[in-house]
Amino acid sequence: MARKRRSFSSEYKERVARMVVDDGLEVSVVCRDQDLGETAVRRWVDQLKAERTGQPGEGRPLTAEQQRIRQLEEENRRLKEDKELLKKASAFFARELK
């Protein structure tokens, strides 16, 4: 019977990845103790290492700093889109008034 797909919080993923990176535990040991798949844990470890070097990594950010960076990048993207839309609208309305 297949396992039901589980979801984990970013804090939990970071804590598990820190066990491997900071505490020096083997991935297989952490997986056995936490009842996790090796692929997921290795992905979390890679994500944590990337975030520590300032890279965005793949997937959802683990650390609070990277989560905040992603949030600000999204806000920045939306503001740029709004600015472009207003720029086009003002050019359109300026043309209509002539």
PDB file as gemmi writes it, atoms N, CA and C in Angstrom:
CRYST1    1.000    1.000    1.000  90.00  90.00  90.00 P 1                      
ATOM      1  N   MET A   1       0.844  -1.180   0.000  1.00  0.00           N  
ATOM      2  CA  MET A   1       0.000   0.000   0.000  1.00  0.00           C  
ATOM      3  C   MET A   1       0.884   1.237   0.000  1.00  0.00           C  
ATOM      4  N   ALA A   2       0.565   2.193  -0.817  1.00  0.00           N  
ATOM      5  CA  ALA A   2       1.374   3.402  -0.954  1.00  0.00           C  
ATOM      6  C   ALA A   2       1.187   4.314   0.255  1.00  0.00           C  
ATOM      7  N   ARG A   3       2.263   5.009   0.576  1.00  0.00           N  
ATOM      8  CA  ARG A   3       2.205   5.976   1.665  1.00  0.00           C  
ATOM      9  C   ARG A   3       1.403   7.191   1.254  1.00  0.00           C  
ATOM     10  N   LYS A   4       0.695   7.765   2.206  1.00  0.00           N  
ATOM     11  CA  LYS A   4      -0.014   9.006   1.949  1.00  0.00           C  
ATOM     12  C   LYS A   4       1.014  10.140   1.929  1.00  0.00           C  
ATOM     13  N   ARG A   5       0.879  11.031   0.999  1.00  0.00           N  
ATOM     14  CA  ARG A   5       1.828  12.138   0.860  1.00  0.00           C  
ATOM     15  C   ARG A   5       1.715  13.067   2.069  1.00  0.00           C  
ATOM     16  N   ARG A   6       2.855  13.313   2.683  1.00  0.00           N  
ATOM     17  CA  ARG A   6       2.881  14.164   3.864  1.00  0.00           C  
ATOM     18  C   ARG A   6       3.460  15.522   3.500  1.00  0.00           C  
ATOM     19  N   SER A   7       3.080  16.523   4.258  1.00  0.00           N  
ATOM     20  CA  SER A   7       3.669  17.842   4.047  1.00  0.00           C  
ATOM     21  C   SER A   7       4.331  18.278   5.347  1.00  0.00           C  
ATOM     22  N   PHE A   8       5.406  19.029   5.210  1.00  0.00           N  
ATOM     23  CA  PHE A   8       6.196  19.447   6.357  1.00  0.00           C  
ATOM     24  C   PHE A   8       6.392  20.951   6.315  1.00  0.00           C  
ATOM     25  N   SER A   9       6.470  21.548   7.471  1.00  0.00           N  
ATOM     26  CA  SER A   9       6.696  22.994   7.552  1.00  0.00           C  
ATOM     27  C   SER A   9       8.142  23.305   7.183  1.00  0.00           C  
ATOM     28  N   SER A  10       8.371  24.543   6.815  1.00  0.00           N  
ATOM     29  CA  SER A  10       9.731  24.973   6.482  1.00  0.00           C  
ATOM     30  C   SER A  10      10.654  24.842   7.689  1.00  0.00           C  
ATOM     31  N   GLU A  11      10.118  25.090   8.867  1.00  0.00           N  
ATOM     32  CA  GLU A  11      10.921  24.984  10.090  1.00  0.00           C  
ATOM     33  C   GLU A  11      11.384  23.549  10.312  1.00  0.00           C  
ATOM     34  N   TYR A  12      10.490  22.598  10.089  1.00  0.00           N  
ATOM     35  CA  TYR A  12      10.847  21.197  10.256  1.00  0.00           C  
ATOM     36  C   TYR A  12      11.900  20.786   9.234  1.00  0.00           C  
ATOM     37  N   LYS A  13      11.700  21.178   7.986  1.00  0.00           N  
ATOM     38  CA  LYS A  13      12.665  20.847   6.937  1.00  0.00           C  
ATOM     39  C   LYS A  13      14.034  21.417   7.264  1.00  0.00           C  
ATOM     40  N   GLU A  14      14.048  22.664   7.735  1.00  0.00           N  
ATOM     41  CA  GLU A  14      15.319  23.292   8.084  1.00  0.00           C  
ATOM     42  C   GLU A  14      15.981  22.556   9.247  1.00  0.00           C  
ATOM     43  N   ARG A  15      15.190  22.177  10.255  1.00  0.00           N  
ATOM     44  CA  ARG A  15      15.736  21.470  11.413  1.00  0.00           C  
ATOM     45  C   ARG A  15      16.352  20.140  10.994  1.00  0.00           C  
ATOM     46  N   VAL A  16      15.667  19.405  10.116  1.00  0.00           N  
ATOM     47  CA  VAL A  16      16.190  18.120   9.643  1.00  0.00           C  
ATOM     48  C   VAL A  16      17.460  18.337   8.833  1.00  0.00           C  
ATOM     49  N   ALA A  17      17.466  19.339   7.977  1.00  0.00           N  
ATOM     50  CA  ALA A  17      18.657  19.616   7.161  1.00  0.00           C  
ATOM     51  C   ALA A  17      19.832  20.037   8.045  1.00  0.00           C  
ATOM     52  N   ARG A  18      19.554  20.768   9.110  1.00  0.00           N  
ATOM     53  CA  ARG A  18      20.625  21.170  10.035  1.00  0.00           C  
ATOM     54  C   ARG A  18      21.236  19.966  10.753  1.00  0.00           C  
ATOM     55  N   MET A  19      20.446  18.933  10.987  1.00  0.00           N  
ATOM     56  CA  MET A  19      20.985  17.719  11.603  1.00  0.00           C  
ATOM     57  C   MET A  19      22.111  17.145  10.749  1.00  0.00           C  
ATOM     58  N   VAL A  20      21.921  17.215   9.436  1.00  0.00           N  
ATOM     59  CA  VAL A  20      22.920  16.672   8.519  1.00  0.00           C  
ATOM     60  C   VAL A  20      24.076  17.653   8.351  1.00  0.00           C  
ATOM     61  N   VAL A  21      23.755  18.920   8.096  1.00  0.00           N  
ATOM     62  CA  VAL A  21      24.790  19.900   7.779  1.00  0.00           C  
ATOM     63  C   VAL A  21      25.579  20.311   9.023  1.00  0.00           C  
ATOM     64  N   ASP A  22      24.883  20.700  10.076  1.00  0.00           N  
ATOM     65  CA  ASP A  22      25.556  21.233  11.261  1.00  0.00           C  
ATOM     66  C   ASP A  22      26.022  20.148  12.233  1.00  0.00           C  
ATOM     67  N   ASP A  23      25.179  19.163  12.461  1.00  0.00           N  
ATOM     68  CA  ASP A  23      25.505  18.131  13.442  1.00  0.00           C  
ATOM     69  C   ASP A  23      26.337  16.993  12.850  1.00  0.00           C  
ATOM     70  N   GLY A  24      26.420  16.937  11.521  1.00  0.00           N  
ATOM     71  CA  GLY A  24      27.249  15.927  10.874  1.00  0.00           C  
ATOM     72  C   GLY A  24      26.656  14.530  10.860  1.00  0.00           C  
ATOM     73  N   LEU A  25      25.359  14.423  11.063  1.00  0.00           N  
ATOM     74  CA  LEU A  25      24.722  13.102  11.016  1.00  0.00           C  
ATOM     75  C   LEU A  25      24.583  12.634   9.573  1.00  0.00           C  
ATOM     76  N   GLU A  26      24.579  11.341   9.402  1.00  0.00           N  
ATOM     77  CA  GLU A  26      24.404  10.767   8.064  1.00  0.00           C  
ATOM     78  C   GLU A  26      22.947  10.917   7.632  1.00  0.00           C  
ATOM     79  N   VAL A  27      22.741  11.118   6.346  1.00  0.00           N  
ATOM     80  CA  VAL A  27      21.388  11.260   5.815  1.00  0.00           C  
ATOM     81  C   VAL A  27      20.567  10.016   6.128  1.00  0.00           C  
ATOM     82  N   SER A  28      21.160   8.852   5.960  1.00  0.00           N  
ATOM     83  CA  SER A  28      20.417   7.609   6.193  1.00  0.00           C  
ATOM     84  C   SER A  28      19.984   7.489   7.654  1.00  0.00           C  
ATOM     85  N   VAL A  29      20.809   7.946   8.590  1.00  0.00           N  
ATOM     86  CA  VAL A  29      20.466   7.886  10.009  1.00  0.00           C  
ATOM     87  C   VAL A  29      19.308   8.826  10.316  1.00  0.00           C  
ATOM     88  N   VAL A  30      19.387  10.041   9.791  1.00  0.00           N  
ATOM     89  CA  VAL A  30      18.327  11.025  10.007  1.00  0.00           C  
ATOM     90  C   VAL A  30      17.022  10.518   9.402  1.00  0.00           C  
ATOM     91  N   CYS A  31      17.097   9.949   8.214  1.00  0.00           N  
ATOM     92  CA  CYS A  31      15.895   9.428   7.554  1.00  0.00           C  
ATOM     93  C   CYS A  31      15.251   8.317   8.362  1.00  0.00           C  
ATOM     94  N   ARG A  32      16.066   7.421   8.881  1.00  0.00           N  
ATOM     95  CA  ARG A  32      15.535   6.322   9.677  1.00  0.00           C  
ATOM     96  C   ARG A  32      14.908   6.847  10.977  1.00  0.00           C  
ATOM     97  N   ASP A  33      15.588   7.769  11.645  1.00  0.00           N  
ATOM     98  CA  ASP A  33      15.079   8.307  12.909  1.00  0.00           C  
ATOM     99  C   ASP A  33      13.805   9.120  12.733  1.00  0.00           C  
ATOM    100  N   GLN A  34      13.715   9.852  11.641  1.00  0.00           N  
ATOM    101  CA  GLN A  34      12.574  10.743  11.406  1.00  0.00           C  
ATOM    102  C   GLN A  34      11.502  10.120  10.520  1.00  0.00           C  
ATOM    103  N   ASP A  35      11.743   8.898  10.042  1.00  0.00           N  
ATOM    104  CA  ASP A  35      10.819   8.195   9.139  1.00  0.00           C  
ATOM    105  C   ASP A  35      10.558   9.037   7.883  1.00  0.00           C  
ATOM    106  N   LEU A  36      11.667   9.389   7.218  1.00  0.00           N  
ATOM    107  CA  LEU A  36      11.606  10.211   6.014  1.00  0.00           C  
ATOM    108  C   LEU A  36      12.321   9.508   4.872  1.00  0.00           C  
ATOM    109  N   GLY A  37      11.998   9.925   3.652  1.00  0.00           N  
ATOM    110  CA  GLY A  37      12.683   9.405   2.479  1.00  0.00           C  
ATOM    111  C   GLY A  37      13.988  10.148   2.247  1.00  0.00           C  
ATOM    112  N   GLU A  38      14.994   9.420   1.762  1.00  0.00           N  
ATOM    113  CA  GLU A  38      16.312  10.029   1.550  1.00  0.00           C  
ATOM    114  C   GLU A  38      16.284  11.131   0.508  1.00  0.00           C  
ATOM    115  N   THR A  39      15.487  10.966  -0.522  1.00  0.00           N  
ATOM    116  CA  THR A  39      15.438  11.971  -1.578  1.00  0.00           C  
ATOM    117  C   THR A  39      14.991  13.317  -1.031  1.00  0.00           C  
ATOM    118  N   ALA A  40      13.969  13.305  -0.215  1.00  0.00           N  
ATOM    119  CA  ALA A  40      13.463  14.557   0.356  1.00  0.00           C  
ATOM    120  C   ALA A  40      14.503  15.205   1.255  1.00  0.00           C  
ATOM    121  N   VAL A  41      15.130  14.414   2.101  1.00  0.00           N  
ATOM    122  CA  VAL A  41      16.124  14.968   3.029  1.00  0.00           C  
ATOM    123  C   VAL A  41      17.315  15.524   2.259  1.00  0.00           C  
ATOM    124  N   ARG A  42      17.774  14.818   1.251  1.00  0.00           N  
ATOM    125  CA  ARG A  42      18.900  15.326   0.447  1.00  0.00           C  
ATOM    126  C   ARG A  42      18.524  16.637  -0.255  1.00  0.00           C  
ATOM    127  N   ARG A  43      17.299  16.734  -0.698  1.00  0.00           N  
ATOM    128  CA  ARG A  43      16.823  17.962  -1.340  1.00  0.00           C  
ATOM    129  C   ARG A  43      16.812  19.109  -0.331  1.00  0.00           C  
ATOM    130  N   TRP A  44      16.361  18.836   0.893  1.00  0.00           N  
ATOM    131  CA  TRP A  44      16.336  19.858   1.935  1.00  0.00           C  
ATOM    132  C   TRP A  44      17.750  20.295   2.313  1.00  0.00           C  
ATOM    133  N   VAL A  45      18.669  19.339   2.358  1.00  0.00           N  
ATOM    134  CA  VAL A  45      20.069  19.657   2.679  1.00  0.00           C  
ATOM    135  C   VAL A  45      20.661  20.539   1.583  1.00  0.00           C  
ATOM    136  N   ASP A  46      20.428  20.176   0.327  1.00  0.00           N  
ATOM    137  CA  ASP A  46      20.915  20.995  -0.793  1.00  0.00           C  
ATOM    138  C   ASP A  46      20.315  22.389  -0.745  1.00  0.00           C  
ATOM    139  N   GLN A  47      19.046  22.485  -0.414  1.00  0.00           N  
ATOM    140  CA  GLN A  47      18.366  23.774  -0.318  1.00  0.00           C  
ATOM    141  C   GLN A  47      19.007  24.624   0.779  1.00  0.00           C  
ATOM    142  N   LEU A  48      19.248  24.032   1.940  1.00  0.00           N  
ATOM    143  CA  LEU A  48      19.845  24.766   3.052  1.00  0.00           C  
ATOM    144  C   LEU A  48      21.249  25.243   2.696  1.00  0.00           C  
ATOM    145  N   LYS A  49      22.033  24.378   2.075  1.00  0.00           N  
ATOM    146  CA  LYS A  49      23.398  24.765   1.676  1.00  0.00           C  
ATOM    147  C   LYS A  49      23.363  25.912   0.675  1.00  0.00           C  
ATOM    148  N   ALA A  50      22.447  25.854  -0.285  1.00  0.00           N  
ATOM    149  CA  ALA A  50      22.329  26.920  -1.277  1.00  0.00           C  
ATOM    150  C   ALA A  50      21.930  28.228  -0.613  1.00  0.00           C  
ATOM    151  N   GLU A  51      20.980  28.178   0.297  1.00  0.00           N  
ATOM    152  CA  GLU A  51      20.516  29.394   0.966  1.00  0.00           C  
ATOM    153  C   GLU A  51      21.610  30.006   1.825  1.00  0.00           C  
ATOM    154  N   ARG A  52      22.439  29.174   2.411  1.00  0.00           N  
ATOM    155  CA  ARG A  52      23.535  29.696   3.234  1.00  0.00           C  
ATOM    156  C   ARG A  52      24.592  30.403   2.411  1.00  0.00           C  
ATOM    157  N   THR A  53      24.696  30.060   1.149  1.00  0.00           N  
ATOM    158  CA  THR A  53      25.655  30.739   0.275  1.00  0.00           C  
ATOM    159  C   THR A  53      25.024  31.923  -0.442  1.00  0.00           C  
ATOM    160  N   GLY A  54      23.764  32.212  -0.111  1.00  0.00           N  
ATOM    161  CA  GLY A  54      23.091  33.357  -0.708  1.00  0.00           C  
ATOM    162  C   GLY A  54      22.350  33.051  -1.993  1.00  0.00           C  
ATOM    163  N   GLN A  55      22.344  31.798  -2.404  1.00  0.00           N  
ATOM    164  CA  GLN A  55      21.640  31.393  -3.619  1.00  0.00           C  
ATOM    165  C   GLN A  55      20.187  31.085  -3.277  1.00  0.00           C  
ATOM    166  N   PRO A  56      19.280  31.239  -4.230  1.00  0.00           N  
ATOM    167  CA  PRO A  56      17.883  30.952  -3.939  1.00  0.00           C  
ATOM    168  C   PRO A  56      17.586  29.468  -3.775  1.00  0.00           C  
ATOM    169  N   GLY A  57      18.377  28.609  -4.392  1.00  0.00           N  
ATOM    170  CA  GLY A  57      18.094  27.182  -4.311  1.00  0.00           C  
ATOM    171  C   GLY A  57      16.856  26.836  -5.118  1.00  0.00           C  
ATOM    172  N   GLU A  58      16.478  25.580  -5.065  1.00  0.00           N  
ATOM    173  CA  GLU A  58      15.278  25.130  -5.772  1.00  0.00           C  
ATOM    174  C   GLU A  58      14.189  24.841  -4.763  1.00  0.00           C  
ATOM    175  N   GLY A  59      12.975  25.046  -5.156  1.00  0.00           N  
ATOM    176  CA  GLY A  59      11.866  24.763  -4.261  1.00  0.00           C  
ATOM    177  C   GLY A  59      11.590  25.906  -3.300  1.00  0.00           C  
ATOM    178  N   ARG A  60      10.779  25.609  -2.320  1.00  0.00           N  
ATOM    179  CA  ARG A  60      10.403  26.623  -1.338  1.00  0.00           C  
ATOM    180  C   ARG A  60      11.562  26.890  -0.390  1.00  0.00           C  
ATOM    181  N   PRO A  61      11.753  28.160  -0.044  1.00  0.00           N  
ATOM    182  CA  PRO A  61      12.861  28.496   0.856  1.00  0.00           C  
ATOM    183  C   PRO A  61      12.655  27.900   2.251  1.00  0.00           C  
ATOM    184  N   LEU A  62      13.773  27.556   2.902  1.00  0.00           N  
ATOM    185  CA  LEU A  62      13.718  26.986   4.232  1.00  0.00           C  
ATOM    186  C   LEU A  62      13.920  28.052   5.309  1.00  0.00           C  
ATOM    187  N   THR A  63      14.898  28.909   5.099  1.00  0.00           N  
ATOM    188  CA  THR A  63      15.233  29.885   6.127  1.00  0.00           C  
ATOM    189  C   THR A  63      14.304  31.090   6.047  1.00  0.00           C  
ATOM    190  N   ALA A  64      14.142  31.745   7.174  1.00  0.00           N  
ATOM    191  CA  ALA A  64      13.268  32.922   7.231  1.00  0.00           C  
ATOM    192  C   ALA A  64      13.787  34.034   6.324  1.00  0.00           C  
ATOM    193  N   GLU A  65      15.102  34.165   6.240  1.00  0.00           N  
ATOM    194  CA  GLU A  65      15.679  35.206   5.388  1.00  0.00           C  
ATOM    195  C   GLU A  65      15.326  34.977   3.924  1.00  0.00           C  
ATOM    196  N   GLN A  66      15.462  33.740   3.464  1.00  0.00           N  
ATOM    197  CA  GLN A  66      15.137  33.434   2.068  1.00  0.00           C  
ATOM    198  C   GLN A  66      13.641  33.554   1.805  1.00  0.00           C  
ATOM    199  N   GLN A  67      12.822  33.217   2.786  1.00  0.00           N  
ATOM    200  CA  GLN A  67      11.386  33.390   2.626  1.00  0.00           C  
ATOM    201  C   GLN A  67      11.050  34.869   2.465  1.00  0.00           C  
ATOM    202  N   ARG A  68      11.703  35.712   3.256  1.00  0.00           N  
ATOM    203  CA  ARG A  68      11.475  37.153   3.167  1.00  0.00           C  
ATOM    204  C   ARG A  68      11.968  37.700   1.824  1.00  0.00           C  
ATOM    205  N   ILE A  69      13.102  37.216   1.361  1.00  0.00           N  
ATOM    206  CA  ILE A  69      13.639  37.645   0.066  1.00  0.00           C  
ATOM    207  C   ILE A  69      12.659  37.286  -1.045  1.00  0.00           C  
ATOM    208  N   ARG A  70      12.136  36.056  -1.031  1.00  0.00           N  
ATOM    209  CA  ARG A  70      11.167  35.643  -2.049  1.00  0.00           C  
ATOM    210  C   ARG A  70       9.921  36.519  -2.010  1.00  0.00           C  
ATOM    211  N   GLN A  71       9.465  36.833  -0.799  1.00  0.00           N  
ATOM    212  CA  GLN A  71       8.282  37.679  -0.640  1.00  0.00           C  
ATOM    213  C   GLN A  71       8.538  39.066  -1.215  1.00  0.00           C  
ATOM    214  N   LEU A  72       9.705  39.633  -0.928  1.00  0.00           N  
ATOM    215  CA  LEU A  72      10.034  40.963  -1.436  1.00  0.00           C  
ATOM    216  C   LEU A  72      10.223  40.955  -2.952  1.00  0.00           C  
ATOM    217  N   GLU A  73      10.801  39.879  -3.486  1.00  0.00           N  
ATOM    218  CA  GLU A  73      10.952  39.776  -4.937  1.00  0.00           C  
ATOM    219  C   GLU A  73       9.589  39.734  -5.620  1.00  0.00           C  
ATOM    220  N   GLU A  74       8.661  39.002  -5.046  1.00  0.00           N  
ATOM    221  CA  GLU A  74       7.308  38.922  -5.607  1.00  0.00           C  
ATOM    222  C   GLU A  74       6.622  40.282  -5.545  1.00  0.00           C  
ATOM    223  N   GLU A  75       6.764  40.965  -4.423  1.00  0.00           N  
ATOM    224  CA  GLU A  75       6.174  42.296  -4.286  1.00  0.00           C  
ATOM    225  C   GLU A  75       6.792  43.265  -5.296  1.00  0.00           C  
ATOM    226  N   ASN A  76       8.093  43.188  -5.469  1.00  0.00           N  
ATOM    227  CA  ASN A  76       8.792  44.035  -6.425  1.00  0.00           C  
ATOM    228  C   ASN A  76       8.292  43.780  -7.849  1.00  0.00           C  
ATOM    229  N   ARG A  77       8.104  42.502  -8.190  1.00  0.00           N  
ATOM    230  CA  ARG A  77       7.605  42.149  -9.526  1.00  0.00           C  
ATOM    231  C   ARG A  77       6.210  42.726  -9.759  1.00  0.00           C  
ATOM    232  N   ARG A  78       5.336  42.600  -8.747  1.00  0.00           N  
ATOM    233  CA  ARG A  78       3.975  43.138  -8.875  1.00  0.00           C  
ATOM    234  C   ARG A  78       3.990  44.656  -9.013  1.00  0.00           C  
ATOM    235  N   LEU A  79       4.834  45.318  -8.260  1.00  0.00           N  
ATOM    236  CA  LEU A  79       4.910  46.783  -8.341  1.00  0.00           C  
ATOM    237  C   LEU A  79       5.408  47.234  -9.708  1.00  0.00           C  
ATOM    238  N   LYS A  80       6.364  46.509 -10.266  1.00  0.00           N  
ATOM    239  CA  LYS A  80       6.852  46.843 -11.608  1.00  0.00           C  
ATOM    240  C   LYS A  80       5.742  46.674 -12.639  1.00  0.00           C  
ATOM    241  N   GLU A  81       4.946  45.605 -12.501  1.00  0.00           N  
ATOM    242  CA  GLU A  81       3.828  45.394 -13.425  1.00  0.00           C  
ATOM    243  C   GLU A  81       2.804  46.514 -13.294  1.00  0.00           C  
ATOM    244  N   ASP A  82       2.513  46.910 -12.045  1.00  0.00           N  
ATOM    245  CA  ASP A  82       1.571  48.012 -11.823  1.00  0.00           C  
ATOM    246  C   ASP A  82       2.083  49.303 -12.441  1.00  0.00           C  
ATOM    247  N   LYS A  83       3.370  49.553 -12.282  1.00  0.00           N  
ATOM    248  CA  LYS A  83       3.978  50.761 -12.838  1.00  0.00           C  
ATOM    249  C   LYS A  83       3.852  50.781 -14.359  1.00  0.00           C  
ATOM    250  N   GLU A  84       4.127  49.650 -14.998  1.00  0.00           N  
ATOM    251  CA  GLU A  84       4.020  49.570 -16.458  1.00  0.00           C  
ATOM    252  C   GLU A  84       2.578  49.767 -16.916  1.00  0.00           C  
ATOM    253  N   LEU A  85       1.644  49.182 -16.180  1.00  0.00           N  
ATOM    254  CA  LEU A  85       0.240  49.328 -16.523  1.00  0.00           C  
ATOM    255  C   LEU A  85      -0.194  50.787 -16.421  1.00  0.00           C  
ATOM    256  N   LEU A  86       0.202  51.450 -15.343  1.00  0.00           N  
ATOM    257  CA  LEU A  86      -0.153  52.862 -15.175  1.00  0.00           C  
ATOM    258  C   LEU A  86       0.514  53.738 -16.237  1.00  0.00           C  
ATOM    259  N   LYS A  87       1.720  53.389 -16.608  1.00  0.00           N  
ATOM    260  CA  LYS A  87       2.431  54.134 -17.645  1.00  0.00           C  
ATOM    261  C   LYS A  87       1.685  54.035 -18.980  1.00  0.00           C  
ATOM    262  N   LYS A  88       1.238  52.822 -19.314  1.00  0.00           N  
ATOM    263  CA  LYS A  88       0.498  52.623 -20.557  1.00  0.00           C  
ATOM    264  C   LYS A  88      -0.865  53.317 -20.500  1.00  0.00           C  
ATOM    265  N   ALA A  89      -1.509  53.230 -19.343  1.00  0.00           N  
ATOM    266  CA  ALA A  89      -2.824  53.860 -19.201  1.00  0.00           C  
ATOM    267  C   ALA A  89      -2.716  55.379 -19.306  1.00  0.00           C  
ATOM    268  N   SER A  90      -1.692  55.956 -18.693  1.00  0.00           N  
ATOM    269  CA  SER A  90      -1.546  57.413 -18.764  1.00  0.00           C  
ATOM    270  C   SER A  90      -1.256  57.871 -20.190  1.00  0.00           C  
ATOM    271  N   ALA A  91      -0.483  57.090 -20.930  1.00  0.00           N  
ATOM    272  CA  ALA A  91      -0.210  57.432 -22.332  1.00  0.00           C  
ATOM    273  C   ALA A  91      -1.494  57.337 -23.140  1.00  0.00           C  
ATOM    274  N   PHE A  92      -2.319  56.343 -22.860  1.00  0.00           N  
ATOM    275  CA  PHE A  92      -3.578  56.184 -23.568  1.00  0.00           C  
ATOM    276  C   PHE A  92      -4.522  57.346 -23.284  1.00  0.00           C  
ATOM    277  N   PHE A  93      -4.681  57.707 -22.028  1.00  0.00           N  
ATOM    278  CA  PHE A  93      -5.590  58.791 -21.666  1.00  0.00           C  
ATOM    279  C   PHE A  93      -5.066  60.158 -22.126  1.00  0.00           C  
ATOM    280  N   ALA A  94      -3.756  60.331 -22.147  1.00  0.00           N  
ATOM    281  CA  ALA A  94      -3.182  61.585 -22.630  1.00  0.00           C  
ATOM    282  C   ALA A  94      -3.499  61.757 -24.118  1.00  0.00           C  
ATOM    283  N   ARG A  95      -3.466  60.652 -24.849  1.00  0.00           N  
ATOM    284  CA  ARG A  95      -3.770  60.672 -26.275  1.00  0.00           C  
ATOM    285  C   ARG A  95      -5.250  60.965 -26.484  1.00  0.00           C  
ATOM    286  N   GLU A  96      -6.113  60.465 -25.641  1.00  0.00           N  
ATOM    287  CA  GLU A  96      -7.556  60.668 -25.764  1.00  0.00           C  
ATOM    288  C   GLU A  96      -7.941  62.124 -25.501  1.00  0.00           C  
ATOM    289  N   LEU A  97      -7.193  62.805 -24.643  1.00  0.00           N  
ATOM    290  CA  LEU A  97      -7.528  64.185 -24.287  1.00  0.00           C  
ATOM    291  C   LEU A  97      -7.154  65.171 -25.405  1.00  0.00           C  
ATOM    292  N   LYS A  98      -6.279  64.801 -26.294  1.00  0.00           N  
ATOM    293  CA  LYS A  98      -5.841  65.719 -27.362  1.00  0.00           C  
ATOM    294  C   LYS A  98      -6.890  65.890 -28.408  1.00  0.00           C  
TER     295      LYS A  98                                                      
END                                                                             
